[in-house]
Amino acid sequence: MPSPAPAPVPPAPVPAGRRLPLPRLPRSPRRGKQHGDHAPWRSLRHRSMRWWSAANLVSNAGTWMQLTVQNLLVLQITGSAAATGLSLSVQAAPGLLMGLFGGAVVDRWPRKVTAAVSQAALGLVAFTTAALVAFGELNVGILMALAAVTGLIATVDGPACALLGNDLVPVKDVPSAIAVGSLVHSVGRLAGTALAAVAVAFLGTASAYAANGLSFLFVAAVIPFLRPVQAPPAPTPAAPQVPVPGSSHRPGSAREGLAFFMRRPRLMALAGITGLSAVFGRNYGLTLAVLVTGPLQAGAAAFGTVSTVLAVGGMAGAVLAARLRSPSVRLVGALAAAGGLLQAVAGFSPSLAILLIMVLPMAVVESVSDTAGTTVLQTDPPAHMRGRVLGVWRSASTVWGLMGPPLLGLLMELAGARGTLAVGGLLIAGAVGAGALLHHRRHTPAAVLPELTGPALPPTAVTRPETLRAAA
C-alpha cells in the first residue's frame, strides 16, 4: 500500500510592510535571436565567408590599383582621350554581347571550379600586361585585345563569384553577405587607389598590373578551401532541368535563361526600376559635378567633398542594408522613388551646404536599394537558373551604363543641371508610383455581387440571405 502524500507546507508569513518577491522568469531567447538574425555582420559568423571577404578585399585593392593607372597608361601610349574611352568601351562590349552566354557557362559548370579558373585567367592577363609594359612592348592593338579578353572573362567571373559568395551563407544571411561585399569594395577602392600611387612612384606602372595579378591568384588559391553552406546546384548535364513552360529551348541553354527572365514579373519589374534609376538618377559623377561647378559656382575641391559624402553615405547604407533578411521588389521600388524625390529636391539646392545635406540620404537610399535589388536578383530564380539570370542582368546593365551619360548630357544641354536632376528624379518617382498603382489594380479582385431584379436594395440588405431570398 503506497504511503500517503505529505501535506503541503504552508508558506512562511510575510512581515507587515514587506512585499512578496516576484518569481524570476527565465529570459526569453527570442529577443537575442532576432537581434542576431538582423546583425549587419551576421554573414561573417561563417568561416568560409570570412576568408572569402578577405580574399575579395585583396582582389578589390589590386583591381583599383590597376584601374588607377590604366587610363593614364592609355593616354601615355596613344595621347588621345578618345582612345581611352574606346578602351573602356571595348572592355564593356563583351558584357553586352556575351553576358547571357557567360551566365549559361556558370549554370553548366561547378561554381568553385568556374570561379577559380576565371580568377586565374584574369591574373594571367594582368601578368601579361605587366610584362608588356615593363619591356615597352605594349601598343594600341595589343591593349585593345587585352581589354576585350578581360571583358570576356568577366562575363563568366562576375556571376560565378557572386553566386559562390552566396552559397557560403544561409539564404537569410544573403543580404548581409552582399552588404559586406559592398563595404569590402569601398574599402578596397580606397586602399587600391592609395597603394597605386606608392607602387607607381617606387616601382613603375607595371607594378600595379603585377599586384593585380597576384591578387587574382590569391583569390584562386582561397576558393578550393571554401565550404558552401547552401548546396550548389548540380551542373546541367548531370541533372537535366525541366524546360521553362511555354518555351521550346533546351534545358541549360542561354535562350532558356532569357525566356525565363522575360516571363518572371518580379525580375522584369526589378529591371524596369533599376534601369530608370541607372539612367536618370545615379550618374552623380556627371550631374552633381556640373551642378557644383556651374550653378553653385564652386570648384573641384567642393566636388571632392560631395564625392566623399557620397562614399560615406554609401557605406552607411550598406550597414543598414545588411540588417535586411528578405527584401522585396516593392522595397526596391519604394527606395528608388524616395531617392528620385531626394534628387529632385537636391537639384534646387541654393548652396553647397544644403546640397551636402541632401546628398547623404541620397547615397544611403541608393546603397540600401542596391543591396535589396541584388538580393532579389540572386535569390528569386531557382538555383539552376541564377547564372543565366545574372548574365541577362549584365547585358541589361551594360546598356544602362552606355545610355545614361549621353542622355543626361543632352538633357543638361536643354534643361541645365538643376532641371536634369529635377526631371530625372520626378520621372523615377512618377514611373515607380504609376507601376505600383497599376500592379495594385491588376491584383485587387473586384467585388462580385449577384444580379438582382426589382427595386434596388440598401447596401446592408445585400449581405443578408433572407433579404436576397425575398428579393428573388
Solvent accessible surface area in square Angstrom, and as a share of the most:
residue,aa,sasa,rsa
1,M,233,1.04
2,P,121,0.76
3,S,99,0.64
4,P,123,0.77
5,A,92,0.71
6,P,125,0.79
7,A,84,0.65
8,P,124,0.78
9,V,134,0.77
10,P,107,0.67
11,P,126,0.79
12,A,83,0.64
13,P,127,0.80
14,V,67,0.39
15,P,78,0.49
16,A,107,0.83
17,G,87,0.84
18,R,172,0.63
19,R,227,0.83
20,L,128,0.64
21,P,120,0.76
22,L,163,0.81
23,P,107,0.67
24,R,233,0.85
25,L,144,0.72
26,P,124,0.78
27,R,228,0.83
28,S,69,0.45
29,P,111,0.70
30,R,171,0.63
31,R,200,0.73
32,G,49,0.48
33,K,138,0.58
34,Q,98,0.43
35,H,121,0.54
36,G,21,0.20
37,D,16,0.08
38,H,67,0.30
39,A,25,0.19
40,P,19,0.12
41,W,116,0.41
42,R,2,0.01
43,S,0,0.00
44,L,52,0.26
45,R,135,0.49
46,H,44,0.20
47,R,150,0.55
48,S,10,0.06
49,M,8,0.03
50,R,114,0.41
51,W,118,0.41
52,W,8,0.03
53,S,13,0.08
54,A,45,0.35
55,A,0,0.00
56,N,37,0.19
57,L,68,0.34
58,V,64,0.37
59,S,12,0.08
60,N,29,0.15
61,A,14,0.11
62,G,3,0.03
63,T,42,0.24
64,W,49,0.17
65,M,15,0.07
66,Q,29,0.13
67,L,62,0.31
68,T,50,0.29
69,V,10,0.06
70,Q,14,0.06
71,N,60,0.31
72,L,116,0.58
73,L,10,0.05
74,V,1,0.00
75,L,72,0.36
76,Q,142,0.63
77,I,56,0.29
78,T,39,0.23
79,G,66,0.64
80,S,40,0.26
81,A,81,0.62
82,A,83,0.64
83,A,16,0.12
84,T,16,0.09
85,G,35,0.33
86,L,98,0.49
87,S,2,0.01
88,L,82,0.41
89,S,52,0.34
90,V,36,0.21
91,Q,53,0.24
92,A,38,0.29
93,A,37,0.29
94,P,14,0.09
95,G,4,0.03
96,L,62,0.31
97,L,124,0.62
98,M,79,0.35
99,G,0,0.00
100,L,25,0.13
101,F,109,0.45
102,G,4,0.04
103,G,0,0.00
104,A,9,0.07
105,V,41,0.24
106,V,2,0.01
107,D,10,0.05
108,R,64,0.23
109,W,137,0.48
110,P,67,0.42
111,R,12,0.04
112,K,52,0.22
113,V,85,0.49
114,T,2,0.01
115,A,0,0.00
116,A,22,0.17
117,V,87,0.50
118,S,6,0.04
119,Q,10,0.05
120,A,42,0.33
121,A,32,0.25
122,L,14,0.07
123,G,0,0.00
124,L,123,0.61
125,V,19,0.11
126,A,3,0.03
127,F,65,0.27
128,T,54,0.32
129,T,7,0.04
130,A,9,0.07
131,A,47,0.36
132,L,38,0.19
133,V,30,0.17
134,A,70,0.54
135,F,160,0.67
136,G,65,0.63
137,E,106,0.48
138,L,19,0.10
139,N,76,0.39
140,V,62,0.36
141,G,51,0.49
142,I,63,0.32
143,L,11,0.06
144,M,30,0.13
145,A,55,0.42
146,L,28,0.14
147,A,9,0.07
148,A,37,0.28
149,V,64,0.37
150,T,28,0.16
151,G,2,0.02
152,L,87,0.43
153,I,31,0.15
154,A,23,0.18
155,T,2,0.01
156,V,29,0.16
157,D,16,0.08
158,G,30,0.29
159,P,7,0.04
160,A,0,0.00
161,C,21,0.12
162,A,36,0.28
163,L,1,0.01
164,L,1,0.01
165,G,6,0.06
166,N,12,0.06
167,D,5,0.03
168,L,0,0.00
169,V,0,0.00
170,P,36,0.23
171,V,89,0.51
172,K,77,0.33
173,D,1,0.00
174,V,1,0.00
175,P,0,0.00
176,S,0,0.00
177,A,6,0.05
178,I,29,0.15
179,A,1,0.00
180,V,6,0.04
181,G,33,0.32
182,S,43,0.28
183,L,26,0.13
184,V,18,0.10
185,H,80,0.36
186,S,30,0.19
187,V,71,0.41
188,G,0,0.00
189,R,121,0.44
190,L,112,0.56
191,A,38,0.30
192,G,0,0.00
193,T,64,0.37
194,A,60,0.47
195,L,89,0.44
196,A,1,0.00
197,A,68,0.52
198,V,83,0.48
199,A,15,0.12
200,V,52,0.30
201,A,80,0.62
202,F,165,0.69
203,L,137,0.68
204,G,29,0.28
205,T,34,0.20
206,A,19,0.15
207,S,20,0.13
208,A,0,0.00
209,Y,5,0.02
210,A,33,0.26
211,A,30,0.23
212,N,4,0.02
213,G,0,0.00
214,L,112,0.56
215,S,5,0.03
216,F,21,0.09
217,L,77,0.38
218,F,77,0.32
219,V,2,0.01
220,A,17,0.13
221,A,61,0.47
222,V,12,0.07
223,I,1,0.01
224,P,74,0.47
225,F,147,0.61
226,L,2,0.01
227,R,151,0.55
228,P,44,0.28
229,V,77,0.45
230,Q,34,0.15
231,A,95,0.73
232,P,67,0.42
233,P,37,0.24
234,A,50,0.38
235,P,37,0.23
236,T,11,0.06
237,P,101,0.64
238,A,80,0.62
239,A,41,0.32
240,P,109,0.69
241,Q,25,0.11
242,V,129,0.74
243,P,58,0.36
244,V,15,0.09
245,P,115,0.73
246,G,73,0.70
247,S,20,0.13
248,S,113,0.73
249,H,42,0.19
250,R,147,0.54
251,P,38,0.24
252,G,0,0.00
253,S,14,0.09
254,A,10,0.08
255,R,158,0.58
256,E,1,0.00
257,G,0,0.00
258,L,77,0.38
259,A,16,0.12
260,F,23,0.09
261,F,7,0.03
262,M,113,0.50
263,R,135,0.49
264,R,77,0.28
265,P,104,0.66
266,R,101,0.37
267,L,0,0.00
268,M,74,0.33
269,A,47,0.36
270,L,0,0.00
271,A,15,0.11
272,G,40,0.38
273,I,24,0.12
274,T,31,0.18
275,G,8,0.07
276,L,49,0.24
277,S,6,0.04
278,A,25,0.19
279,V,8,0.04
280,F,35,0.15
281,G,6,0.06
282,R,63,0.23
283,N,33,0.17
284,Y,19,0.07
285,G,57,0.55
286,L,59,0.30
287,T,6,0.03
288,L,0,0.00
289,A,25,0.19
290,V,58,0.33
291,L,0,0.00
292,V,0,0.00
293,T,74,0.43
294,G,33,0.32
295,P,63,0.39
296,L,27,0.13
297,Q,161,0.72
298,A,28,0.22
299,G,41,0.39
300,A,85,0.66
301,A,90,0.69
302,A,15,0.11
303,F,48,0.20
304,G,34,0.33
305,T,60,0.35
306,V,0,0.00
307,S,44,0.28
308,T,79,0.46
309,V,32,0.18
310,L,35,0.17
311,A,48,0.37
312,V,82,0.47
313,G,0,0.00
314,G,21,0.20
315,M,52,0.23
316,A,44,0.34
317,G,0,0.00
318,A,1,0.00
319,V,49,0.28
320,L,98,0.49
321,A,0,0.00
322,A,1,0.00
323,R,90,0.33
324,L,42,0.21
325,R,91,0.33
326,S,99,0.64
327,P,14,0.09
328,S,44,0.28
329,V,19,0.11
330,R,192,0.70
331,L,57,0.28
332,V,4,0.02
333,G,4,0.04
334,A,60,0.46
335,L,30,0.15
336,A,8,0.06
337,A,20,0.16
338,A,41,0.32
339,G,14,0.13
340,G,1,0.01
341,L,91,0.45
342,L,43,0.21
343,Q,3,0.01
344,A,8,0.06
345,V,90,0.52
346,A,0,0.00
347,G,0,0.00
348,F,129,0.54
349,S,2,0.01
350,P,106,0.67
351,S,46,0.29
352,L,50,0.25
353,A,64,0.49
354,I,70,0.36
355,L,0,0.00
356,L,42,0.21
357,I,115,0.59
358,M,32,0.14
359,V,0,0.00
360,L,77,0.38
361,P,50,0.31
362,M,2,0.01
363,A,5,0.04
364,V,29,0.17
365,V,25,0.14
366,E,44,0.20
367,S,12,0.08
368,V,18,0.10
369,S,4,0.03
370,D,61,0.32
371,T,5,0.03
372,A,0,0.00
373,G,10,0.09
374,T,41,0.24
375,T,6,0.04
376,V,4,0.02
377,L,8,0.04
378,Q,14,0.06
379,T,37,0.21
380,D,24,0.13
381,P,1,0.01
382,P,50,0.31
383,A,36,0.28
384,H,49,0.22
385,M,2,0.01
386,R,38,0.14
387,G,0,0.00
388,R,0,0.00
389,V,0,0.00
390,L,18,0.09
391,G,1,0.01
392,V,15,0.09
393,W,39,0.14
394,R,75,0.27
395,S,23,0.15
396,A,28,0.22
397,S,43,0.28
398,T,21,0.12
399,V,56,0.32
400,W,34,0.12
401,G,49,0.47
402,L,88,0.44
403,M,95,0.42
404,G,0,0.00
405,P,57,0.36
406,P,88,0.55
407,L,65,0.32
408,L,1,0.01
409,G,26,0.25
410,L,107,0.53
411,L,39,0.19
412,M,23,0.10
413,E,142,0.64
414,L,141,0.70
415,A,48,0.37
416,G,30,0.29
417,A,5,0.04
418,R,62,0.23
419,G,18,0.17
420,T,0,0.00
421,L,1,0.00
422,A,8,0.06
423,V,74,0.42
424,G,0,0.00
425,G,0,0.00
426,L,103,0.51
427,L,76,0.38
428,I,4,0.02
429,A,15,0.12
430,G,44,0.42
431,A,38,0.29
432,V,19,0.11
433,G,40,0.38
434,A,62,0.48
435,G,39,0.37
436,A,62,0.48
437,L,93,0.46
438,L,94,0.47
439,H,94,0.42
440,H,115,0.51
441,R,169,0.62
442,R,179,0.65
443,H,125,0.56
444,T,71,0.41
445,P,120,0.76
446,A,88,0.68
447,A,95,0.74
448,V,139,0.80
449,L,120,0.60
450,P,73,0.46
451,E,175,0.78
452,L,74,0.37
453,T,111,0.64
454,G,63,0.61
455,P,117,0.74
456,A,102,0.79
457,L,48,0.24
458,P,77,0.48
459,P,115,0.72
460,T,95,0.55
461,A,12,0.09
462,V,29,0.17
463,T,111,0.65
464,R,134,0.49
465,P,80,0.50
466,E,96,0.43
467,T,30,0.18
468,L,50,0.25
469,R,169,0.62
470,A,87,0.68
471,A,33,0.26
472,A,118,0.92
